[in-house]
Amino acid sequence: MGIILWIIFGALAGWAASLVMKTDAKQGLMLDIIVGIVGAVIGGWLMNAIGENGVGGFNFYSFLVALLGACALIAIVRALRR
């Protein structure tokens, strides 16, 4: 997948995670992209750890995996900030 698609995918996953975790007003577009891309990596790692497929392309399953990872990342950052 091209770098532009990964950035768009990361932005969508990061934005959705910020809505789910109620941090949308605190984050900008760049942070959403970073959270989404790093979340996709974390989600892929978590899914591989339990024996499932990680992020495999621009599809709904990969979006859910990235969303799971992005939500986990936001939760970890929240816990560390307290």
N, C-alpha and C positions, 0 to 999 in steps of 0.2 A: 504494500500500500504506500502511496506517495506521502511525502512529509506534509503536504497541504491537507490531505485527508486525515492524517493523524492529528493535526492541530484542530481541525474542525470536530473530529470525534472526541478529542480531549475537552474541547470547549463545551460540547453538548453534555458530556458525562459530568464535567465539573460543575456546570450550571445546574443540572438536575440534582446533583449531590448537595449543592449549596441550598437548593430549595427544600430538599428532604431534611437536611440538618439545620435549617433555619439560620443560615449564615449569609444569605443572598445580599442583604444590605451592607454587609461588612466587606465583601469581596468585589473586586473589579473583574473585568474580562481576562486580563493577563493571569490573575491568580486562579480563575476558573479553569483556564487552559492548563496551567501547571498542575493543579489538583487533579484534573481529569486524566492527564497523561501519566502522572505518577500513580494515580488510582488504578489505571489500567494495568500498570506493571504490578502493583500490589495485589490487585484482584486476580491477575493471571497466576501470580506466585501462589496465592491462597488456593485457587482452584487446582493447580498442579499438585499442591501438597496433599489434597484430599483425593487425588486420583482422577480428576475431571479435566476437560480441556480448558485452556485459558482463553485469552483474546486471540481469535483466529481470523479476523477480518472485520469489515464494516457491516455487521449484522446485529440483530436484536439480542442474541445471546451474548455477544461480545460487549454490547452496550450495558447489559445487566451486570456482567462481570466487572466492567470498568466502574459502574455506579457503585457496586459493592465495595470495591477497593477505594474509591474516592470517599465514600462515607466512612470507611474505616480510617482513612488518613485524617479526615476532619475530626473524628472522635479522638484519635491519638493526639493530635495537636491541641485539642481542647483540654485533654487530661494533663498534658505537659505544661500548659499555660497556667493551670490552677495551682 
